[in-house]
């Protein structure tokens, strides 16, 4: 949803702040932070940290219009890619743990090893 909103409402001139991206990133930060506070896993907290960096770049652009469009766009791309990478690694680790648990549960000899 955040990415679709950003692409649909993007200011192609990059002269000012990207308001649609700022709103989407702020909403995503709230959601990911809430998720990270309710789980025992580490990766939602790391994802929230990268999303916080995205929001911070927007705020920096609002405070200082001297932040060049190239730096603004580059920082957004880098932190967004790190956010997606973090989610990918977290989901992969969750899948791997679930798979390992399923293999252990199906093995009758595993009952004696516990």
C-alpha positions as a Markdown table, in Angstrom:
| # | Residue | x | y | z |
|---|---|---|---|---|
| 1 | Unk | 0.0 | 0.0 | 0.0 |
| 2 | Unk | 2.8 | 2.4 | 0.9 |
| 3 | Unk | 4.7 | 1.7 | -2.3 |
| 4 | Unk | 1.5 | 2.0 | -4.5 |
| 5 | Unk | 0.6 | 5.3 | -2.8 |
| 6 | Unk | 4.2 | 6.6 | -3.3 |
| 7 | Unk | 4.3 | 5.7 | -7.0 |
| 8 | Unk | 0.8 | 7.0 | -7.8 |
| 9 | Unk | 1.2 | 10.3 | -6.1 |
| 10 | Unk | 4.9 | 11.0 | -6.7 |
| 11 | Unk | 6.0 | 14.5 | -7.6 |
| 12 | Unk | 8.2 | 13.7 | -10.6 |
| 13 | Unk | 10.1 | 17.0 | -10.4 |
| 14 | Unk | 11.5 | 16.1 | -7.0 |
| 15 | Unk | 11.6 | 19.9 | -6.2 |
| 16 | Unk | 9.9 | 19.6 | -2.8 |
| 17 | Unk | 9.2 | 17.0 | -0.3 |
| 18 | Unk | 7.3 | 13.9 | -1.5 |
| 19 | Unk | 4.2 | 14.3 | 0.6 |
| 20 | Unk | 2.5 | 11.0 | -0.5 |
| 21 | Unk | 5.7 | 9.1 | 0.3 |
| 22 | Unk | 6.0 | 10.9 | 3.6 |
| 23 | Unk | 2.4 | 10.0 | 4.6 |
| 24 | Unk | 2.8 | 6.4 | 3.5 |
| 25 | Unk | 6.2 | 6.0 | 5.2 |
| 26 | Unk | 4.8 | 7.5 | 8.4 |
| 27 | Unk | 1.8 | 5.1 | 8.3 |
| 28 | Unk | 4.1 | 2.1 | 7.6 |
| 29 | Unk | 6.4 | 3.2 | 10.5 |
| 30 | Unk | 3.4 | 3.1 | 12.9 |
| 31 | Unk | 2.3 | -0.3 | 11.7 |
| 32 | Unk | 5.8 | -1.9 | 11.8 |
| 33 | Unk | 6.6 | -0.3 | 15.2 |
| 34 | Unk | 3.3 | -1.7 | 16.6 |
| 35 | Unk | 4.2 | -5.2 | 15.2 |
| 36 | Unk | 7.7 | -5.0 | 16.6 |
| 37 | Unk | 6.4 | -4.2 | 20.1 |
| 38 | Unk | 4.1 | -7.2 | 20.1 |
| 39 | Unk | 6.5 | -9.9 | 18.8 |
| 40 | Unk | 9.4 | -11.7 | 20.3 |
| 41 | Unk | 11.3 | -11.8 | 16.9 |
| 42 | Unk | 14.1 | -9.3 | 16.2 |
| 43 | Unk | 13.5 | -8.5 | 12.5 |
| 44 | Unk | 10.4 | -6.3 | 12.9 |
| 45 | Unk | 12.4 | -4.0 | 15.1 |
| 46 | Unk | 15.1 | -3.7 | 12.5 |
| 47 | Unk | 12.5 | -3.1 | 9.8 |
| 48 | Unk | 11.0 | -0.4 | 12.0 |
| 49 | Unk | 14.5 | 1.2 | 12.4 |
| 50 | Unk | 15.0 | 1.4 | 8.6 |
| 51 | Unk | 11.5 | 2.8 | 8.2 |
| 52 | Unk | 12.3 | 5.4 | 10.9 |
| 53 | Unk | 15.3 | 6.4 | 8.8 |
| 54 | Unk | 13.0 | 6.9 | 5.8 |
| 55 | Unk | 10.8 | 9.2 | 7.8 |
| 56 | Unk | 13.8 | 11.0 | 9.2 |
| 57 | Unk | 15.0 | 11.7 | 5.6 |
| 58 | Unk | 11.6 | 13.2 | 4.9 |
| 59 | Unk | 11.7 | 15.4 | 8.0 |
| 60 | Unk | 15.2 | 16.5 | 7.1 |
| 61 | Unk | 14.0 | 17.6 | 3.7 |
| 62 | Unk | 11.1 | 19.5 | 5.3 |
| 63 | Unk | 13.4 | 21.3 | 7.8 |
| 64 | Unk | 16.2 | 22.0 | 5.3 |
| 65 | Unk | 15.1 | 22.6 | 1.7 |
| 66 | Unk | 18.8 | 22.7 | 0.8 |
| 67 | Unk | 18.9 | 18.9 | 0.9 |
| 68 | Unk | 19.4 | 18.1 | -2.8 |
| 69 | Unk | 16.9 | 16.0 | -4.6 |
| 70 | Unk | 19.5 | 13.4 | -5.5 |
| 71 | Unk | 20.5 | 12.8 | -1.9 |
| 72 | Unk | 16.8 | 12.7 | -0.9 |
| 73 | Unk | 15.9 | 10.2 | -3.5 |
| 74 | Unk | 19.0 | 8.1 | -3.0 |
| 75 | Unk | 18.5 | 7.9 | 0.8 |
| 76 | Unk | 14.9 | 6.8 | 0.3 |
| 77 | Unk | 15.8 | 4.1 | -2.2 |
| 78 | Unk | 18.6 | 2.7 | 0.1 |
| 79 | Unk | 16.6 | 2.6 | 3.3 |
| 80 | Unk | 13.5 | 1.2 | 1.5 |
| 81 | Unk | 15.7 | -1.6 | 0.0 |
| 82 | Unk | 17.2 | -2.3 | 3.4 |
| 83 | Unk | 13.6 | -2.5 | 4.8 |
| 84 | Unk | 12.5 | -5.0 | 2.2 |
| 85 | Unk | 15.7 | -7.0 | 2.7 |
| 86 | Unk | 15.1 | -7.1 | 6.5 |
| 87 | Unk | 11.5 | -8.4 | 5.9 |
| 88 | Unk | 12.8 | -11.0 | 3.4 |
| 89 | Unk | 15.5 | -12.3 | 5.8 |
| 90 | Unk | 12.9 | -12.4 | 8.7 |
| 91 | Unk | 10.4 | -14.3 | 6.6 |
| 92 | Unk | 13.0 | -16.7 | 5.4 |
| 93 | Unk | 14.2 | -17.4 | 8.9 |
| 94 | Unk | 10.6 | -17.9 | 10.1 |
| 95 | Unk | 10.0 | -20.3 | 7.2 |
| 96 | Unk | 13.2 | -22.2 | 8.0 |
| 97 | Unk | 12.3 | -22.4 | 11.7 |
| 98 | Unk | 8.8 | -23.7 | 10.9 |
| 99 | Unk | 10.2 | -26.2 | 8.5 |
| 100 | Unk | 12.7 | -27.4 | 11.0 |
| 101 | Unk | 10.0 | -27.7 | 13.7 |
| 102 | Unk | 7.8 | -29.7 | 11.3 |
| 103 | Unk | 10.6 | -32.1 | 10.5 |
| 104 | Unk | 11.4 | -32.6 | 14.2 |
| 105 | Unk | 7.7 | -33.2 | 14.9 |
| 106 | Unk | 7.4 | -35.8 | 12.2 |
| 107 | Unk | 10.4 | -37.8 | 13.4 |
| 108 | Unk | 9.3 | -40.4 | 16.0 |
| 109 | Unk | 12.9 | -40.7 | 17.2 |
| 110 | Unk | 12.9 | -37.0 | 18.1 |
| 111 | Unk | 10.5 | -37.8 | 21.0 |
| 112 | Unk | 13.3 | -39.5 | 22.9 |
| 113 | Unk | 15.8 | -36.7 | 22.3 |
| 114 | Unk | 13.8 | -34.0 | 24.0 |
